[in-house]
Amino acid sequence: MNLSFGLGDATRNGSTFGSWASGAADYSIGSNAGTSTGGTGGALNYTAPAGSVGSGTGTGGGGVGPQTGPGWFGEHGKMNTIIGGVQVLGSLWNSFQQHKMAKEQMNFAREQWDTNLENQTQTYNTALEDRIRSRHHTEGRGAGETEAYLNEHSL
């Protein structure tokens, strides 16, 4: 049993795609399993369109036909290398900017923490001073004793 399909007859809304569709690759799947005397060793046959990169016939995992160098736009072409390099530079620049923003955010959070701690300390000391001065005045204690207590218990 063989199953084969080609892309040469593809249509879209009743019109053909154009000349590129008529030369598309044909694939066929058959039952030509390898034999001990040296069959093809696979069931997939591939024929690339004439004039394309890698045109030729390959069978069952074997290589494709003759090829010229990678050129500018091939899978391993120079343009892909250039685009890859630009992407790497863009990623590095993005990482640098994110690191800079993270440092700024950390500095801002540290400033908030320090300001909050300073305000909390001042609030505690003010409340302590008011409470102790009032208590010592009510109890009739001296100003020296009040100052000694505040120096010992203030933050």
N, C-alpha and C positions, 0 to 999 in steps of 0.2 A: 504494500500500500504506500503510495507516494502522495504527499501533500505539497503543493507548490502555490506560490502566489507571487505576483509581480505588481509593481506600482505604476507601470506604464499606462494603465487605463483609468487612473484615478480622475474623477471629475468632481466639480464643486458647482452646485446650482445649475447643472446641465452644461457647463462649459469646461473645457479642459484647462488644466493648470498652465500648460505651456510646454516649451521644448524640454525643460528640465525634468518633467514627469515622464516623458517618453523614454528617457534613457536611464531610469532609476534601476537600482540593483534588483535582481531577482533572487529569491531564496527558495530552496526546495528541501524538504525533509523526506528522506526515504528510508528504506530498510536495508541499505547496503552496508551491513556490519562487516568488520574486518575478518579475514580468514587467516588460517595458519599459513597459507601460502602467500600472504601479503596483500590484503585488501586495503581499502582506503583508511580503515580504522575509525571511521566516524559516520554519522548519519546525516550530517548537515553539510550541504554544498552551497557555496556562495560564489556568485559571479558579479563583480563590480562593473559598472557601466564603462564603456570604452572612453578613454580620454580623461578619466578621473584619477586622482592621486591614489595609487595602489591598485590600478586597474589590472585585471588578470583573474585567474580562477584559483581558489583555494579550497581544499577539502578537509573536513573533519579536524579542525584545530591546526592544520598546517599553515604555513605563511602565505601571505598574499603575493601577488606577482611583482614584477619589477617596479621599483620606485626611484624617483629622483630625490635629491636632498630635501630637507624639510621645508625650504623656502620661507616665505614670510608668513603665510596664513595657515600652514598645516598644524597638525596636532602638537608638534614640537617645534613650531616655527619661531622665527625671530620676534614676530609681533606678540606672540603669547609670552615670550620671555620679557619683553619690554613692559607689557601690561602687568605681568606678575611683579616686576620690580616696582612699578608705580603703586601697585596695591600694597606691597610691603612698606614702602615709604609712607603711604597714607595711613597705614595701621600704626606705624611708629609715631607719626605726628599725632594721631588721635590718642594713643597711649600717653604721650608726653602731656597733652592738654588735659586729659583726665587726671593724671598725677598732680599737675599744677592746681587744678580745681579742688582736688581732695585735700591738698596741703592748705589751701586758702580756707576751705570749710573747717578743717581741724583747728586752724588758728582762730577762726571766728568762734568756734565752740569753746575753745580754751579761754578766750576773752570773756565770753558769757559766764563760764564757770567761775572765773576769778572775780568778776563783778558781783555775781550772786553770792559767793562766799564772803566777800567783803561786806556786802549789805546785811547778810544774815548775822555776821559777827557784830557789826555795829548795832543792829536791832537787839541782839541778846545782851550786849553790854549796857545799852541804854535802859532796857527793862530791868536788868539786875541792879543798876545804880539807883533807879527810881524806887524800887522795892526796898533795898537795903537802907537808903537814906531815910525813907519814910519810917521803916521799922526802928532804926536806931534813934530817930528823933522822938518817936512815941515812947521808946523805952528809956530815953534820957541818956543815951551813950554819947561819948565825945566824938569830935570830928576826926581825931587821930585813929580811933578804933574803926570808924567807918571807912576811912581811906585804906587802912591796912587790910580790911576784909575785901574791899573792891579790888585792890592790887593782887590779892591772892586768888580770887575767883573769877576775874575777868578773862576774856579770851584775847 
